[in-house]
């Protein structure tokens, strides 16, 4: 089971390594910098459609219970 502490550790890692959140419904979110996600006790807010200055157009709220896997983005994303 994925925990809020695990996600927070990935976001705060130095140096930051991009990663992918894989959800139970088959969808996923790519976290490409540490400012894209905010971890709560039971939910994760992910910034989407970020502009060149890093400002998100809108946010997706994910229940941490629905996160099945955390993957290293450099291994899963097409180049």
N, C-alpha and C positions, 0 to 999 in steps of 0.2 A: 504494500500500500504506500502510495506517495504521500508525503507529509508537507505541511507548510514550511517546516524548517529545512527540508531538502531543497525545495524550490528557492527559498530565500538564500540558501548557501550558494546555489548556482548563480543567482542574480548578483550577489555580492562578491563572487570570486574575482580574484585579481591575479592574472589578467582575466577579463571576462571572456568566456567561450560561448558563442551562440548555441542555442539549443532549441529543440522542438518539443512542444507539449502534445501528446497524443491522447485524444479523448475517447471515451467509451463508445460514442456514436460514430466513430471513424473520422471525425474532423481533427484538424491539428492547427496549432498556432506556432509560428516561428518567432522566437525571441532573439533579435539580432543585436540588441544593446541593453544595458542594465536599466535604462530609463523607460523601457517599453512595458514593464510589468510592475504591479503593486500587489504584494501578498498580504492577505488578511488571514484571520484564523481559519476560516472555512472556504474562502473564495480567493480567486485570483483575477485581477483586472488586467486585461491585455490591451494596449494601445494599438489601433489599426489605422491603416492608410496614413502612415507618418510622412510628413513633408520633409524637405531637405534640411529644415532646421530641427527636426525631431519632434514636432508637435503632432499629436494624434488627432485625426478627424473625429473618431469615435472610439468607444471601448467595448470589449466583450467581457462579460463576467462569466467565469467558469467555476463550478463547484470543484474543489480539490478532490472530493470523493470520486469525481468522474474522470480524473486524469489517470490513464492506464500506464503511461510510459513517458519517460524523459529521454530524448535521444540527442546525441551530439549532432548539431546541425551540419557540421562540415562533412560528416559521413553520410547524411541522408539527402541533403539538398543537391539538385543537379547543378553542375558547374557551367 
